[in-house]
């Protein structure tokens, strides 16, 4: 195969880079990630991203001059999420967020944001905004819309942001829309890793209620790493102008093609099955954790997220490092609340990548039980070894992307799918 020849050439020509490639691949196949942003791209998306379309440059600097591939990708994005307008020419989610902020807020403007989300993307003199936090209540972990409304009426923000990275419940978007209307603010909802469940209609879509919605095509959607903006038509010209003014004028045709196939794959029954398995696996992970005796916040989960509250004597970052040694990747964070003085150390876990790799409810219950027992252990070398034994056995024969999630999976035999994945990782098609 051409790919195998290329890989051999790479080994000979640049052994240093080749070694880094192998280290990355070996780490991915030998560990299990519960980090929400981790999930392999589909082979079809990877194929198109590595195809000859990458040699074809799009030279336009205006959204009025779409290529046929861009028109196709935009059309599919709008149809999939029932959006009025879509912008796909941004390289990553952070850049998309900065475009929205620059378009909809001016220096010094007040922004009401759930957990102060998006403030982390504000750098430079032009992006000095006054962020005001709204969050869950510190003792019952519920979102109080009366408090949100009070903060909105008091501060009169130009923008209200909801980004549920630490909230595994589905909220009443209509209430948030009503608050935004009352203070004449634009409502920006970041879909985050819920984008796949929303596209598969497994959870309610906020897109009809939002003036702007953002997400990445990677992780949940199994597409390329890009930043996507969905918007009402009333904001389309302003957002498009900001995209051009900030230099995000185009993606190459290979990435746009990878996006187009991603949106098509999501409409297939295989992706619907995948999304249901994500939900089932998240609940199984949660049940395993609870069986071990650790505290799970927001239970029962309503999406892919599971949040574990850590005891005060546990350093979340250090725990994550030790689990990484054991082959289990987790994300340690602080859960903010409506009281600035109260926050909680948590592990933010997701069922997305384990599901992509073909784990089921029984597996995820075991993962949850194993993780919970480790959290209560001395977290010494013996504890790390115990986790590693479970994870090593579990991932030993797992693919990075299970063939069962491929559209018309029967067309590709197991051996061919395995060869395709290895060739995609070790060479460019």
GIWOZI-V962580 format. One record per run of one state. SS is the DSSP state (@ for helix, = for strand, . for the rest). FROM is the first residue (numbers start at 1). TO is the last residue. Records with the same first field share a line. If there is no record, write none. Layout:
SS = FROM-TO + FROM-TO
This chain:
. = 1-1 + 14-14 + 31-31 + 34-42 + 50-51 + 56-67 + 82-84 + 91-92 + 105-109 + 115-118 + 122-124 + 128-129 + 135-144 + 156-158 + 164-172 + 183-185 + 191-191 + 200-206 + 210-211 + 216-218 + 222-226 + 232-232 + 246-252 + 266-268 + 293-294 + 298-304 + 310-315 + 326-327 + 330-330 + 337-342 + 351-351 + 357-360 + 377-380 + 396-402 + 406-408 + 412-413 + 427-429
@ = 2-13 + 15-30 + 43-49 + 52-55 + 68-81 + 93-104 + 119-121 + 125-127 + 145-155 + 173-182 + 192-199 + 207-209 + 219-221 + 233-245 + 253-265 + 269-292 + 316-325 + 352-356 + 361-376 + 381-395 + 403-405 + 409-411 + 414-426
= = 32-33 + 85-90 + 110-114 + 130-134 + 159-163 + 186-190 + 212-215 + 227-231 + 295-297 + 305-309 + 328-329 + 331-336 + 343-350
